[in-house]
Amino acid sequence: MTRPPTERGRAKADRHDALLREAARLFAERGFHGVSLEDIGAAVGVSGPAVYRHFAGKQALLGALLTAVSERLLSGGSAVVAATDDPREQLRGLVSFHVDFALADSDVIRVQDRDLASLGDGDRRTVRRLQREYAELWVGALAADAPDADPDELRTRAYACFGLINSTPHSVRRRAGRPSDAAVRRLLTDMALAALGIGDRGVP
């Protein structure tokens, strides 16, 4: 029987999550090499050495950040696909899921785009494997929806869709004159479905 977490255990988990969250923000703003462990610790109210209670170092923290988000994408995408046998509904669900992720986690997207090469070899292989498995969820749904289509074309559509969704949050800022999250979500969803060939403007 699993014991419920203690107050100390919950506090440690909360601090761990806060360190990941602030690391994502700071890495996105300054780049991996422009941020120290002391900067990350200060952002959550602890000393730099205290960060070592949670992570072996800055590279390990980056690895934990990008591995966790890749695992979350794969887990969430798998749940979307498992929820229905209709491949077109799977694709619509995957697009909605990924758009929500991109708008909520734009810092992590910026970090991955810029700092993936800063990962250790083991973490880089893990992240790449998880990303491939996530992409294959999309390719599998596309293939089920269009069984006679060229698999390479379907894979290209999937990766183009990722690029489209992931690029827009880089330029979205919450200030006067900028579109709301709801407007951006609608735009991204329409464009992504069209890129996959299942939107109103897409290729049938």
Secondary structure, DSSP 8 states (H G I E B T S, - for coil): ------HHHHHHHHHHHHHHHHHHHHHHHH-GGG--HHHHHHHTTS-HHHHTTT-SSHHHHHHHHHHHHHHHHHHHHHHHHHT-S-HHHHHHHHHHHHHHHHHH-HHHHHHHHHHGGGS-HHHHHHHHHHHHHHHHHHHHHHHHHSTTS-HHHHHHHHHHHHHHHHHGGGG---STTS--HHHHHHHHHHHHHHHHT-STTS--
